[in-house]
């Protein structure tokens, strides 16, 4: 971050917000297609993501329970997020070649292929489709971050609001819409799959639930799969939704002009930018902080859905329980994006840290059963409170701290999230749930300590920049006096 980029995030610490003319202001002075359409484009990209991820997230939530043979579902998720590691590194190059809108369109096509592969889930179909989708994921989420950042800075430039306030609000709008996919997608899946027939024997369902579930071990739990015809009906609904999202993006989303950073970099420099930004900025210290945000999602989507929902209640209940998570995340994403203007990000991150740590410890000691379904519904609902903070405030944090190099900064952000997802899914195929909970809690503690260190570094840099070196004229006046 440049020293002339102070940040305003709290009303009692108001500072003048200035940005380098060579970066943000130069980009905004260009004639673009988003000027005066910031809220419209934010709404369009939010709706397109909501429609497509209504299908994808619901399907992802079922992977660990549906394709258990040979751990195909978990391995497919590992391949998906493993590919994102490399696509995140290549994201600036992809965006420079086909633009941010082109990357989003290409990703929606990848989603169509991935969903189609689930009609015939084998190693020869699901694994290649997962890798292909992962290749587009890095550019997709980097492009989404660029759209929200560009709209926020453009809107802030035409109003008296600080960039942090606008970023937080627009991210809140996007993630509120995005998290409703947990409601819509999971309700669709549960309403369809509840008509299937299942073997509900206690021996199969409740013996090794919760932290005692150990893949590949005697304690491993088998989940009954739904009828094939109903599952194919569900996939058909998901394909229709993804086609609608593709249409909305092509027809209604404005093209985002390439930034000065992108135009000034060669392909070689663009490829290296992810590593250069990692080494030469504070983002290196944020790596554990970023990885945990992926790890806790992976545990929720992979382990909680299988070991804490499907195991005691049945696979048809996954959607109903996860809809509570989506509802809580969507509501609190909206609430906290408004509160951030008054509380600042520090208190919000502290709340997310405390909530997630308490949940991980509780899940480590608690064994679920069909006798306490209320608690099974309550845990993801509370989890959604923490998730709403991670989602909205982390994107705003990256956009503010690295405003002069957004492309490689967001590429790093999504790349390290992909690393967190991949590692969790890989060791998830042979580690017990209890061990994964301990790993996540440890990483959360380390990540928060390093995050606080980064905030302290930024604070002293801003303080030094505001003081600045004394000018020669001022020194002469003082001597004469």
C-alpha positions as CSV (number, residue, x, y, z in Angstrom):
1,X,0.0,0.0,0.0
2,X,1.3,3.4,-0.9
3,X,2.0,5.8,2.0
4,X,-0.3,8.4,0.6
5,X,-3.4,6.1,1.0
6,X,-4.8,6.6,4.5
7,X,-8.0,4.9,5.3
8,X,-11.1,6.1,7.1
9,X,-12.9,3.3,8.8
10,X,-14.2,4.8,12.1
11,X,-16.0,8.1,12.8
12,X,-13.7,8.9,15.8
13,X,-10.6,8.5,13.7
14,X,-11.5,10.6,10.7
15,X,-8.7,11.3,8.3
16,X,-8.6,12.8,4.8
17,X,-8.8,10.0,2.2
18,X,-6.5,10.5,-0.8
19,X,-5.6,8.0,-3.4
20,X,-2.7,8.0,-5.9
21,X,-3.5,9.9,-9.1
22,X,-1.6,7.2,-11.0
23,X,-4.0,4.5,-9.9
24,X,-7.6,4.9,-8.7
25,X,-8.3,8.5,-9.9
26,X,-6.6,7.9,-13.2
27,X,-8.9,4.8,-13.7
28,X,-12.0,6.8,-12.8
29,X,-11.1,9.7,-15.1
30,X,-11.4,7.4,-18.1
31,X,-14.7,7.3,-19.9
32,X,-16.2,4.1,-18.7
33,X,-19.5,2.2,-18.9
34,X,-20.0,2.1,-15.2
35,X,-20.1,5.8,-14.4
36,X,-23.6,6.6,-13.2
37,X,-24.5,2.8,-13.4
38,X,-22.6,1.7,-10.3
39,X,-25.7,0.4,-8.4
40,X,-27.2,-1.1,-11.5
41,X,-24.1,-3.1,-12.3
42,X,-23.7,-4.2,-8.6
43,X,-27.3,-5.4,-8.7
44,X,-26.8,-7.3,-12.1
45,X,-23.6,-9.1,-11.0
46,X,-25.3,-9.9,-7.7
47,X,-28.3,-11.4,-9.4
48,X,-26.3,-13.4,-11.9
49,X,-24.1,-14.9,-9.1
50,X,-27.2,-15.7,-7.0
51,X,-28.8,-17.6,-9.9
52,X,-25.8,-19.6,-10.9
53,X,-24.6,-20.4,-7.4
54,X,-28.1,-21.4,-6.3
55,X,-27.3,-24.4,-8.4
56,X,-23.6,-24.8,-7.7
57,X,-23.7,-24.4,-3.9
58,X,-26.6,-26.8,-3.4
59,X,-24.8,-29.4,-5.6
60,X,-21.5,-28.8,-3.8
61,X,-23.2,-29.4,-0.4
62,X,-24.3,-32.8,-1.6
63,X,-21.0,-34.0,-3.1
64,X,-19.5,-35.5,0.0
65,X,-22.8,-37.4,0.7
66,X,-23.7,-38.4,-2.9
67,X,-20.5,-39.7,-4.4
68,X,-19.0,-41.7,-1.4
69,X,-17.6,-44.6,-3.4
70,X,-13.9,-44.2,-3.6
71,X,-14.3,-40.8,-2.0
72,X,-15.2,-39.5,-5.5
73,X,-17.1,-36.5,-4.2
74,X,-14.4,-35.3,-1.9
75,X,-11.6,-35.9,-4.5
76,X,-13.7,-34.0,-7.1
77,X,-13.9,-31.1,-4.7
78,X,-10.2,-31.3,-4.1
79,X,-9.5,-31.2,-7.8
80,X,-11.9,-28.2,-8.2
81,X,-10.2,-26.1,-5.5
82,X,-6.7,-27.4,-6.5
83,X,-7.3,-25.9,-9.9
84,X,-8.3,-22.6,-8.4
85,X,-4.8,-22.3,-6.9
86,X,-3.3,-22.0,-10.4
87,X,-6.2,-20.1,-11.9
88,X,-5.9,-17.5,-9.2
89,X,-2.3,-17.0,-10.1
90,X,-3.2,-16.7,-13.7
91,X,-6.3,-14.4,-13.0
92,X,-4.5,-11.1,-13.9
93,X,-3.4,-12.6,-17.2
94,X,-6.9,-14.0,-18.0
95,X,-8.5,-10.6,-17.2
96,X,-5.9,-8.8,-19.3
97,X,-6.7,-11.0,-22.3
98,X,-10.5,-11.3,-22.3
99,X,-11.6,-8.7,-19.7
100,X,-13.5,-9.1,-16.4
101,X,-16.9,-9.7,-18.1
102,X,-15.4,-12.3,-20.4
103,X,-14.0,-14.2,-17.4
104,X,-17.4,-14.3,-15.8
105,X,-19.1,-15.6,-19.0
106,X,-16.4,-18.3,-19.4
107,X,-17.0,-19.4,-15.8
108,X,-20.7,-19.7,-16.3
109,X,-20.0,-22.1,-19.2
110,X,-17.8,-24.1,-17.0
111,X,-20.6,-24.4,-14.4
112,X,-22.9,-25.8,-17.1
113,X,-20.3,-28.4,-18.0
114,X,-19.7,-29.3,-14.3
115,X,-23.4,-29.8,-13.6
116,X,-23.8,-31.9,-16.7
117,X,-21.0,-34.2,-15.6
118,X,-23.0,-35.0,-12.5
119,X,-25.5,-36.8,-14.6
120,X,-22.8,-39.5,-15.1
121,X,-20.5,-39.1,-12.1
122,X,-17.4,-41.2,-12.9
123,X,-13.7,-40.6,-12.6
124,X,-13.7,-39.9,-16.3
125,X,-16.4,-37.2,-16.2
126,X,-16.6,-35.6,-12.8
127,X,-12.8,-35.1,-12.2
128,X,-12.1,-33.4,-15.6
129,X,-15.2,-31.2,-15.2
130,X,-14.1,-30.2,-11.7
131,X,-10.7,-29.2,-13.0
132,X,-12.1,-27.2,-15.9
133,X,-14.5,-25.3,-13.6
134,X,-11.6,-24.6,-11.2
135,X,-9.6,-23.1,-14.0
136,X,-12.3,-20.4,-14.4
137,X,-12.9,-19.9,-10.7
138,X,-9.9,-17.7,-9.9
139,X,-10.6,-15.2,-12.8
140,X,-14.3,-15.3,-11.9
141,X,-13.9,-14.2,-8.3
142,X,-11.1,-11.8,-9.1
143,X,-13.4,-10.2,-11.7
144,X,-16.2,-10.0,-9.2
145,X,-14.0,-8.2,-6.7
146,X,-12.9,-5.8,-9.4
147,X,-16.4,-5.0,-10.4
148,X,-17.5,-4.3,-6.8
149,X,-14.3,-2.2,-6.2
150,X,-14.7,-0.2,-9.4
151,X,-18.4,0.5,-8.7
152,X,-17.6,1.5,-5.1
153,X,-14.7,3.8,-6.0
154,X,-16.7,5.4,-8.8
155,X,-19.7,5.9,-6.6
156,X,-17.5,7.3,-3.8
157,X,-16.0,9.8,-6.2
158,X,-19.4,11.3,-7.0
159,X,-20.5,11.5,-3.3
160,X,-19.2,12.6,0.1
161,X,-19.0,9.0,1.4
162,X,-15.6,7.4,2.2
163,X,-14.5,4.4,0.0
164,X,-14.6,2.1,3.0
165,X,-18.2,2.9,3.7
166,X,-19.3,2.4,0.0
167,X,-17.2,-0.8,-0.3
168,X,-18.7,-2.3,2.8
169,X,-22.2,-1.5,1.6
170,X,-21.8,-2.8,-1.9
171,X,-20.0,-5.9,-0.7
172,X,-22.9,-6.3,1.8
173,X,-25.4,-6.1,-1.0
174,X,-23.5,-8.6,-3.1
175,X,-22.9,-11.2,-0.4
176,X,-26.5,-10.8,0.9
177,X,-27.7,-11.8,-2.5
178,X,-25.0,-14.5,-2.9
179,X,-25.7,-16.1,0.5
180,X,-29.4,-16.4,-0.4
181,X,-28.3,-19.2,-2.7
182,X,-27.9,-21.3,0.4
183,X,-31.6,-20.8,1.0
184,X,-33.0,-21.2,-2.6
185,X,-30.6,-23.9,-3.7
186,X,-30.8,-26.0,-0.6
187,X,-34.6,-25.7,-0.4
188,X,-34.9,-26.9,-4.0
189,X,-32.6,-29.9,-3.4
190,X,-34.4,-30.9,-0.2
191,X,-37.9,-30.4,-1.6
192,X,-37.0,-32.6,-4.6
193,X,-35.0,-35.3,-2.7
194,X,-37.5,-35.7,0.2
195,X,-39.7,-37.7,-2.2
196,X,-36.9,-40.3,-2.5
197,X,-36.7,-43.6,-0.5
198,X,-33.9,-44.2,2.0
199,X,-32.7,-46.9,4.2
200,X,-33.1,-45.3,7.6
201,X,-31.6,-48.0,9.8
202,X,-30.0,-46.8,13.0
203,X,-27.0,-48.9,12.4
204,X,-26.3,-47.1,9.1
205,X,-27.1,-43.6,10.2
206,X,-26.2,-42.7,13.8
207,X,-23.3,-44.9,14.8
208,X,-20.3,-42.7,14.0
209,X,-21.7,-39.2,13.6
210,X,-20.0,-35.9,14.4
211,X,-16.3,-35.8,15.4
212,X,-16.0,-39.6,15.4
213,X,-16.5,-39.9,11.7
214,X,-13.2,-41.2,10.2
215,X,-13.0,-41.8,6.4
216,X,-11.5,-45.1,5.4
217,X,-11.7,-46.3,9.0
218,X,-14.1,-48.7,10.8
219,X,-15.8,-45.6,12.1
220,X,-16.7,-44.4,8.6
221,X,-20.4,-43.8,8.0
222,X,-22.2,-44.7,4.8
223,X,-25.0,-42.3,3.6
224,X,-27.9,-43.6,1.5
225,X,-28.1,-42.0,-1.9
226,X,-31.4,-40.7,-3.4
227,X,-33.3,-42.2,-6.4
228,X,-31.5,-41.5,-9.7
229,X,-34.6,-40.1,-11.5
230,X,-35.1,-37.5,-8.7
231,X,-31.4,-36.6,-8.8
232,X,-31.5,-36.1,-12.5
233,X,-34.6,-33.9,-12.2
234,X,-32.7,-31.8,-9.6
235,X,-29.7,-31.5,-12.0
236,X,-32.1,-30.3,-14.8
237,X,-33.4,-27.5,-12.6
238,X,-29.8,-26.5,-11.8
239,X,-28.8,-26.4,-15.5
240,X,-31.8,-24.1,-16.2
241,X,-30.8,-21.7,-13.5
242,X,-27.2,-21.6,-14.8
243,X,-28.4,-20.8,-18.3
244,X,-30.5,-17.9,-16.9
245,X,-27.4,-16.5,-15.1
246,X,-25.3,-16.7,-18.3
247,X,-28.0,-14.8,-20.2
248,X,-28.2,-12.1,-17.6
249,X,-24.5,-11.6,-17.7
250,X,-24.2,-11.4,-21.5
251,X,-27.1,-9.1,-22.0
252,X,-27.2,-6.7,-19.0
253,X,-23.7,-6.5,-17.4
254,X,-21.6,-3.5,-18.5
255,X,-18.0,-4.2,-19.7
256,X,-15.4,-3.2,-17.2
257,X,-12.5,-1.2,-18.8
258,X,-9.0,-2.5,-18.1
259,X,-7.2,-0.6,-15.4
260,X,-3.9,1.2,-15.9
261,X,-2.2,-1.5,-14.0
262,X,-3.4,-4.2,-16.5
263,X,-2.6,-2.1,-19.6
264,X,0.9,-1.3,-18.3
265,X,1.9,-4.9,-17.6
266,X,3.2,-7.5,-20.1
267,X,2.1,-11.1,-20.0
268,X,5.3,-12.0,-18.1
269,X,4.8,-9.3,-15.6
270,X,1.2,-10.2,-15.1
271,X,2.1,-13.8,-14.5
272,X,4.7,-12.8,-11.9
273,X,2.5,-10.1,-10.3
274,X,0.8,-12.5,-7.9
275,X,4.1,-13.6,-6.4
276,X,5.6,-10.1,-6.3
277,X,2.6,-8.7,-4.5
278,X,2.7,-11.6,-2.0
279,X,6.3,-11.0,-1.1
280,X,6.5,-7.2,-1.2
281,X,3.3,-6.4,0.7
282,X,1.4,-7.1,3.9
283,X,-0.7,-9.7,2.2
284,X,2.0,-12.3,3.1
285,X,1.0,-11.9,6.8
286,X,-2.7,-12.3,5.9
287,X,-2.2,-15.8,4.3
288,X,-3.3,-17.8,7.4
289,X,-6.2,-15.3,8.0
290,X,-7.4,-15.9,4.4
291,X,-6.8,-19.7,4.4
292,X,-8.9,-20.1,7.5
293,X,-11.9,-18.5,5.8
294,X,-11.7,-21.2,3.2
295,X,-11.1,-24.0,5.7
296,X,-14.1,-23.2,7.9
297,X,-16.3,-23.1,4.7
298,X,-14.9,-26.5,3.6
299,X,-15.6,-28.0,7.0
300,X,-19.1,-26.7,6.9
301,X,-19.9,-27.7,3.4
302,X,-18.0,-31.1,3.5
303,X,-17.9,-32.4,7.0
304,X,-20.8,-30.7,8.7
305,X,-23.2,-31.6,6.0
306,X,-22.1,-35.3,6.0
307,X,-21.2,-36.0,9.7
308,X,-23.6,-33.6,11.5
309,X,-26.7,-33.6,9.1
310,X,-26.8,-36.5,6.7
311,X,-25.5,-39.0,9.3
312,X,-28.1,-38.4,12.1
313,X,-31.0,-37.0,10.0
314,X,-30.5,-38.2,6.4
315,X,-29.3,-36.6,3.2
316,X,-32.7,-35.1,2.4
317,X,-32.4,-32.8,5.4
318,X,-29.1,-31.2,4.2
319,X,-30.9,-28.5,2.2
320,X,-33.3,-27.5,5.0
321,X,-30.5,-27.2,7.6
322,X,-28.2,-25.3,5.2
323,X,-31.0,-23.0,4.2
324,X,-30.9,-21.7,7.8
325,X,-27.2,-21.0,7.4
326,X,-27.9,-19.1,4.1
327,X,-30.7,-17.1,5.7
328,X,-28.5,-16.0,8.6
329,X,-25.5,-15.1,6.4
330,X,-27.7,-13.1,4.0
331,X,-29.4,-11.1,6.8
332,X,-26.3,-10.4,8.8
333,X,-24.3,-9.5,5.6
334,X,-26.8,-6.7,5.1
335,X,-26.8,-5.7,8.7
336,X,-23.0,-5.7,9.3
337,X,-22.3,-3.9,6.0
338,X,-24.3,-1.0,7.4
339,X,-22.9,-1.2,11.0
340,X,-19.3,-1.2,9.7
341,X,-19.6,2.5,9.1
342,X,-20.0,3.1,12.8
343,X,-18.1,0.2,14.4
344,X,-15.1,-0.2,12.0
345,X,-13.9,-3.5,10.8
346,X,-11.9,-4.4,14.0
347,X,-14.9,-5.1,16.2
348,X,-16.6,-7.1,13.5
349,X,-13.5,-9.3,12.9
350,X,-13.3,-9.9,16.7
351,X,-16.9,-11.0,16.7
352,X,-16.3,-13.4,13.8
353,X,-13.2,-14.8,15.5
354,X,-15.1,-15.4,18.8
355,X,-18.1,-17.0,17.1
356,X,-16.1,-19.4,14.9
357,X,-13.7,-20.4,17.7
358,X,-16.6,-21.2,20.0
359,X,-18.4,-23.3,17.3
360,X,-15.2,-25.3,16.4
361,X,-14.6,-26.2,20.1
362,X,-18.3,-27.1,20.6
363,X,-18.3,-29.4,17.5
364,X,-15.2,-31.1,18.7
365,X,-16.9,-32.3,21.9
366,X,-20.5,-32.7,20.7
367,X,-21.9,-35.9,19.0
368,X,-25.1,-35.2,17.1
369,X,-28.1,-37.5,17.0
370,X,-31.7,-37.5,15.7
371,X,-32.9,-36.6,19.2
372,X,-31.6,-33.0,19.0
373,X,-32.5,-31.7,15.6
374,X,-33.0,-28.1,16.9
375,X,-29.3,-27.9,17.8
376,X,-28.3,-29.2,14.3
377,X,-30.3,-26.4,12.8
378,X,-29.0,-23.8,15.3
379,X,-25.3,-24.4,14.7
380,X,-25.1,-23.4,11.0
381,X,-27.4,-20.4,11.8
382,X,-24.9,-19.1,14.3
383,X,-22.1,-20.0,11.8
384,X,-23.8,-17.7,9.3
385,X,-23.2,-14.7,11.6
386,X,-19.4,-15.2,11.5
387,X,-19.5,-16.0,7.8
388,X,-21.3,-12.8,6.9
389,X,-18.4,-10.8,8.5
390,X,-15.7,-12.8,6.8
391,X,-17.4,-12.4,3.4
392,X,-18.1,-8.7,3.5
393,X,-15.2,-7.2,5.5
394,X,-12.4,-9.3,4.0
395,X,-13.1,-8.1,0.4
396,X,-13.3,-4.5,1.6
397,X,-10.0,-4.9,3.5
398,X,-8.1,-6.2,0.4
399,X,-9.6,-3.4,-1.8
400,X,-8.5,-0.7,0.7
401,X,-5.1,-2.0,1.6
402,X,-4.0,-2.7,-2.0
403,X,-5.9,-0.1,-4.0
404,X,-3.0,0.5,-6.3
405,X,-2.7,-3.1,-7.4
406,X,-6.1,-4.6,-7.1
407,X,-5.7,-7.4,-9.7
408,X,-2.8,-9.2,-8.1
409,X,-4.0,-8.5,-4.6
410,X,-7.5,-10.1,-5.2
411,X,-5.7,-12.9,-7.2
412,X,-3.7,-13.6,-4.1
413,X,-6.8,-13.5,-1.9
414,X,-8.7,-16.0,-3.9
415,X,-5.6,-18.2,-4.6
416,X,-4.9,-18.6,-0.9
417,X,-8.6,-19.3,-0.2
418,X,-8.3,-22.0,-2.8
419,X,-5.2,-23.4,-1.1
420,X,-7.3,-23.6,2.2
421,X,-10.2,-25.4,0.5
422,X,-7.9,-27.8,-1.3
423,X,-5.9,-28.8,1.7
424,X,-9.0,-29.3,3.8
425,X,-10.6,-31.5,1.2
426,X,-7.4,-33.5,0.6
427,X,-6.7,-34.4,4.2
428,X,-10.5,-34.7,4.7
429,X,-10.3,-38.0,2.8
430,X,-8.2,-39.7,5.5
431,X,-8.4,-37.6,8.7
432,X,-11.1,-37.8,11.4
433,X,-13.5,-34.9,11.7
434,X,-12.1,-34.2,15.2
435,X,-8.6,-33.7,13.9
436,X,-9.9,-31.3,11.1
437,X,-11.6,-29.2,13.8
438,X,-8.4,-28.9,15.8
439,X,-6.4,-27.8,12.7
440,X,-9.0,-25.2,11.8
441,X,-9.1,-23.8,15.4
442,X,-5.3,-23.5,15.4
443,X,-5.2,-21.7,12.1
444,X,-7.9,-19.3,13.2
445,X,-5.8,-18.3,16.2
446,X,-2.6,-17.8,14.2
447,X,-4.5,-15.9,11.5
448,X,-6.0,-13.4,13.9
449,X,-2.7,-12.7,15.6
450,X,-1.0,-11.9,12.2
451,X,-4.1,-9.9,11.1
452,X,-3.7,-7.7,14.2
453,X,0.0,-7.3,13.3
454,X,-0.9,-6.1,9.8
455,X,-3.4,-3.6,11.2
456,X,-0.7,-2.2,13.5
457,X,1.8,-1.9,10.7
458,X,-0.7,-0.1,8.5
459,X,-1.6,2.3,11.4
460,X,2.0,3.4,11.9
461,X,2.6,3.7,8.2
462,X,-0.4,6.0,7.9
463,X,0.7,8.0,10.9
464,X,4.1,8.5,9.4
465,X,2.6,9.5,6.1
466,X,0.3,12.1,7.6
467,X,3.2,13.7,9.5
468,X,5.5,13.7,6.4
469,X,9.0,15.1,6.3
470,X,9.3,18.8,7.2
471,X,9.7,21.0,4.1
472,X,12.7,23.3,3.6
473,X,10.5,26.4,3.7
474,X,9.1,25.5,7.1
475,X,12.5,24.8,8.4
476,X,13.8,28.2,7.2
477,X,10.9,30.0,8.8
478,X,11.6,28.2,12.1
479,X,15.3,29.2,12.0
480,X,14.5,32.9,11.2
481,X,12.0,33.0,14.0
